[in-house]
């Protein structure tokens, strides 16, 4: 089966990541201190770091045939969601992670759950998986709530790869 490059939910358009189209929006999300509170030691990404991340998102699609989508709400890209190998976490790089990151202006509207539900569905429908995981900082109660709404359960807590703290792995089998 082919992983969908475009998905429409009730309120969102989820579009295959394209660095030429989506880097600027990603840089806006990654520059926001609240969006980065539980990532990168709480330090927002520079424009260059966001550009490199955007290129990695696009390269994942080219290499694996699936990946992250840009999340469009009311004709604006507000972040990303999707399914990808967590290459940033070498111990789990062979797994498939469902993830999401939205600009704070899009928080509190149910977008992360709506987009995450589409990502979980696509991963389970189109990839041959025993489970999907989500890697979440134990203090990130909003993302934990999204994982709960997606039916994910905590599986284990492990040291993060950057040595900055623990990561709780949530799973859906």
Order of alpha helices (4+ residues) and beta strands (2+ residues): beta-beta-alpha-alpha-beta-beta-beta-alpha-beta-alpha-beta-beta
